[in-house]
Amino acid sequence: MDHAYWGPHFDTGVIDALLIERKVEIANAGCTVETNLDAAELCRRTALAIADGKVIGWFQGRMEWGPRALGNRSILADPRRADMKELLNLKIKRCESFRPFAPSVLEQHVAEWFEEDDDVPFMMQVFQIRPEKRPLIPAVTHVDGSGRLQTVSQRTNPLYYSVIDTFRELTGVPMVLNTSFNENEPVVCEPRQALDCFLRTKMDMLVMGQAVLHRADSKPIAA
């Protein structure tokens, strides 16, 4: 088994029906909705938003099976920002300050950024980040210089890989901060749960299937 994407999947029709059903609530929350975006545009807008310091709810494909969010029910953010841990806890997570957030890194770039080199697709190992790289990714560097990484393969999750690769093209950093899509509750499973979490927290953007939701105070990324 080389991936954990064995959980439920919800097609575009289910997501679009939910957005129509909740359109008044979404509008009253000051959010706008765009639908029917193709995969390349979804990844481009997501990577641009992450690079701009926004916090993204990312809901795609089959849910991960197991204890970690692995890029299908995840909250994504910029690992380069020293204040991102505080921003995430302020906007959503409310975790203890000592809890680190994890890097999702393109598998072919592990050796450049970590002292070990191995496949870690299930985010179950901790590697030491190279000392010269630690100042570049403070949001995912623990106090002892380590990171609990997830390696991302184009073969097992092409969409998530594309987001990270696009972020790499923009910033030179082949990883994003990845934490579970939840707010002191079980990880979201269904589109309704993802939308509820997005609306009651201060997430900047929700990317769910082929739809993108933006908050009014978070400018949409131009097409």
C-alpha positions in Angstrom: 0.0 0.0 0.0 1.7 3.2 -1.2 -1.1 5.7 -0.4 -3.9 6.2 2.1 -6.7 7.6 -0.1 -9.3 4.9 0.6 -12.1 7.0 2.1 -15.3 8.5 0.8 -15.3 10.5 -2.5 -17.9 13.2 -3.4 -18.4 14.2 -7.0 -18.9 17.6 -8.5 -22.7 17.2 -8.5 -22.8 16.7 -4.8 -20.6 19.7 -4.1 -22.5 22.0 -6.5 -25.8 21.0 -5.0 -24.6 21.9 -1.5 -23.3 25.3 -2.7 -26.7 26.0 -4.3 -28.6 24.8 -1.1 -26.4 27.1 1.1 -26.0 30.0 -1.3 -27.9 32.5 1.0 -25.8 31.5 4.0 -22.6 31.7 2.0 -23.5 35.2 0.6 -24.5 36.4 4.1 -21.0 35.4 5.3 -19.5 37.7 2.7 -18.2 34.9 0.5 -18.1 34.5 -3.2 -18.2 31.3 -5.2 -16.6 30.2 -8.4 -17.3 26.8 -10.0 -16.3 24.6 -12.8 -12.6 25.5 -12.7 -10.2 23.0 -14.3 -7.4 21.3 -12.3 -4.6 23.6 -13.6 -6.5 26.7 -12.6 -7.4 25.3 -9.2 -3.8 24.5 -8.5 -2.5 27.9 -9.8 -5.0 29.9 -7.7 -4.3 27.8 -4.6 -0.5 28.1 -4.9 -0.8 31.9 -5.5 -3.0 32.3 -2.5 -0.6 30.2 -0.3 2.3 32.3 -1.5 0.3 35.4 -0.6 0.0 34.3 3.0 -3.6 33.0 2.9 -5.0 30.0 4.7 -6.6 27.5 2.4 -9.1 24.7 3.1 -8.3 22.0 0.6 -11.0 19.3 0.0 -10.4 16.9 -2.9 -10.8 13.3 -3.9 -11.0 10.4 -1.5 -10.5 11.0 2.1 -7.3 9.8 3.8 -7.6 6.7 5.9 -5.6 6.9 9.1 -4.4 9.5 11.6 -2.9 12.1 9.3 -4.3 14.6 6.8 -2.3 13.8 3.6 -3.5 16.4 1.1 -7.1 15.6 0.5 -8.7 16.9 3.7 -6.1 19.5 4.6 -5.5 23.1 5.5 -2.6 24.5 3.5 -0.4 27.5 4.2 3.0 29.1 3.5 5.8 27.3 5.4 8.1 30.4 4.9 6.2 32.6 7.3 7.5 32.7 10.9 4.1 33.9 12.1 2.0 31.2 10.3 1.7 29.0 13.4 0.2 31.9 15.3 -2.1 32.9 12.4 -3.4 29.3 12.1 -4.1 29.0 15.7 -5.8 32.4 15.7 -7.9 31.7 12.6 -8.7 28.1 13.1 -6.8 25.5 15.1 -6.4 26.9 18.7 -3.7 24.2 19.3 -1.0 24.3 22.0 1.9 26.5 21.0 4.4 23.6 21.2 2.5 21.5 18.5 4.4 21.7 15.2 2.7 21.9 11.8 3.9 19.5 9.1 5.6 20.0 5.7 4.3 18.2 2.6 7.3 18.1 0.3 7.7 16.9 -3.2 9.4 13.5 -3.0 12.3 14.3 -5.3 13.4 17.3 -3.2 13.6 15.6 0.3 17.4 15.3 0.3 17.8 19.0 -0.5 15.9 20.1 2.6 16.3 17.2 5.1 19.3 15.3 6.5 17.6 12.0 5.7 16.2 10.9 2.3 13.3 8.4 2.2 9.7 8.1 1.2 7.4 9.1 4.0 3.9 9.1 2.3 2.0 8.7 5.6 3.6 11.5 7.6 4.7 9.0 10.3 8.4 9.9 10.6 10.4 12.9 11.7 13.6 14.0 9.9 16.0 16.7 10.8 15.8 19.8 8.5 19.1 20.9 7.1 20.4 23.7 9.3 20.8 26.1 6.4 17.2 25.5 5.3 15.6 26.0 8.7 15.4 29.8 8.5 13.6 29.5 5.1 10.7 27.3 6.4 10.2 28.4 10.1 6.5 27.5 10.1 7.2 23.8 9.7 10.5 23.6 11.7 10.1 22.4 15.3 12.2 23.8 18.1 14.7 20.9 17.8 15.2 21.5 14.0 13.0 18.6 13.0 10.0 18.3 10.7 7.3 15.6 10.6 7.2 15.4 6.9 4.9 13.9 4.2 6.5 13.1 0.9 4.1 13.7 -2.0 4.2 11.7 -5.2 2.8 12.7 -8.6 1.8 9.1 -9.1 -0.4 8.8 -6.0 -1.8 12.3 -5.7 -1.3 14.3 -8.9 -3.5 17.2 -7.9 -1.8 17.9 -4.6 1.5 17.4 -6.2 0.6 20.0 -8.8 -0.3 22.6 -6.1 3.1 22.1 -4.3 5.0 22.1 -7.6 3.3 25.3 -8.7 4.2 26.8 -5.3 7.8 25.7 -5.9 7.8 27.5 -9.2 6.6 30.7 -7.5 8.8 30.6 -4.4 11.6 28.1 -4.9 10.3 26.1 -1.9 9.1 22.6 -2.8 6.7 22.2 0.1 3.6 23.6 1.8 2.5 23.6 5.4 -0.2 20.9 5.8 -2.5 20.4 8.8 -5.7 18.6 9.2 -9.0 20.2 7.9 -10.8 20.6 11.2 -11.3 22.9 14.2 -10.8 20.9 17.4 -13.0 18.1 16.0 -12.6 15.1 13.8 -11.2 15.8 10.4 -13.9 16.8 7.9 -15.1 14.0 5.7 -18.1 15.3 3.7 -18.5 18.5 1.7 -21.1 19.8 4.2 -18.6 19.5 7.1 -15.9 21.3 5.1 -18.2 24.1 4.3 -19.4 24.4 7.9 -15.7 24.5 9.1 -14.9 27.2 6.5 -17.8 29.4 7.4 -17.3 29.3 11.2 -13.6 29.9 11.1 -11.4 32.6 9.5 -10.0 30.5 6.7 -9.4 32.7 3.6 -10.3 30.3 0.9 -12.0 26.9 0.4 -11.1 24.8 -2.6 -13.6 22.0 -2.8 -13.8 19.9 -5.9 -13.9 22.3 -8.8 -15.3 25.1 -6.7 -13.4 28.0 -5.0 -15.0 30.1 -2.2 -13.4 33.4 -1.2 -14.0 35.6 1.8 -15.0 39.2 1.0 -11.8 40.5 2.8 -9.6 38.0 0.9 -9.3 39.2 -2.7 -9.9 36.5 -5.3 -6.8 35.4 -7.3 -7.4 36.8 -10.8 -7.9 34.4 -13.7 
